[in-house]
Amino acid sequence: MSPTIFREGGFRFYFFSREEPRIHVHVHGQNGEAKFWLEPEVKLAQNYGLSPKELSEALSLIKEYEYDIHTAWRRHFHS
C-alpha cells in the first residue's frame, strides 16, 4: 500500500506502508522517482531518473508542505 499525500506540479507524493520507520516521502514524476528524508533535515535520499530541475521543484514542494507530510505520516503510521 502506498497512500498518496498530495499531487502538485506533475508530481505524486506518497509513502510506502511497509518501509523503514525514519520519516521520508517518495516523489513520482514524469521521468522517474526519488525519495527524500524529512528528518533530521529535508534532503535527497535516492533518485531514480528525475532531473536536477525536477528534484529542485520536488524539494521546494516538500518544504512547502512539510507540515502536511508530517501530519499524514503520523496519521498513517500511528493509527
C-alpha positions in Angstrom: 0.0 0.0 0.0 1.3 3.4 -0.9 -1.1 6.2 0.1 -0.9 9.5 -1.8 -0.3 12.5 0.4 -0.8 15.1 -2.4 -0.3 15.8 -6.1 1.2 19.0 -7.4 3.4 20.3 -10.2 3.2 17.0 -12.1 4.4 15.0 -9.0 2.8 12.5 -6.8 4.0 12.5 -3.1 3.4 9.3 -1.2 4.6 6.8 1.4 5.2 3.0 1.2 3.4 1.4 4.1 6.0 -1.2 4.9 9.2 0.6 4.8 11.7 1.9 7.3 10.5 4.0 10.3 12.6 7.1 9.6 10.2 9.8 8.2 10.6 10.3 4.5 8.5 10.8 1.4 8.6 9.3 -2.1 8.0 11.5 -5.2 6.9 10.2 -8.6 7.3 12.5 -11.6 7.1 12.1 -15.3 10.7 11.0 -15.7 11.3 8.9 -12.6 11.1 9.0 -8.9 13.0 10.0 -5.8 13.0 9.6 -2.0 13.6 12.4 0.4 14.4 12.3 4.1 12.4 14.7 6.3 14.5 14.2 9.4 16.8 15.4 10.8 16.6 17.7 7.8 14.9 17.6 4.4 17.3 16.2 1.9 17.5 13.8 -1.1 18.0 10.1 -0.1 17.7 8.5 -3.6 17.0 9.5 -7.1 15.8 7.2 -10.0 15.7 9.4 -13.1 14.5 12.8 -12.0 16.4 15.7 -13.5 18.1 18.3 -11.3 15.3 20.7 -12.2 12.7 18.2 -11.2 14.5 17.4 -7.9 14.7 21.1 -7.1 10.9 21.5 -7.8 10.1 18.5 -5.7 12.3 19.7 -2.8 10.6 23.1 -2.9 7.1 21.4 -2.7 8.3 19.1 0.1 9.5 22.1 2.1 6.2 24.0 1.4 4.1 21.0 2.5 6.4 19.7 5.2 3.9 20.1 8.0 1.2 18.3 6.0 3.6 15.4 5.2 4.5 15.0 8.9 0.8 15.1 9.8 0.0 12.5 7.1 2.9 10.3 8.3 1.6 10.3 11.9 -1.9 9.5 10.8 -0.8 6.7 8.6 1.8 5.0 10.8 0.4 5.7 14.2 -3.2 4.9 13.7 
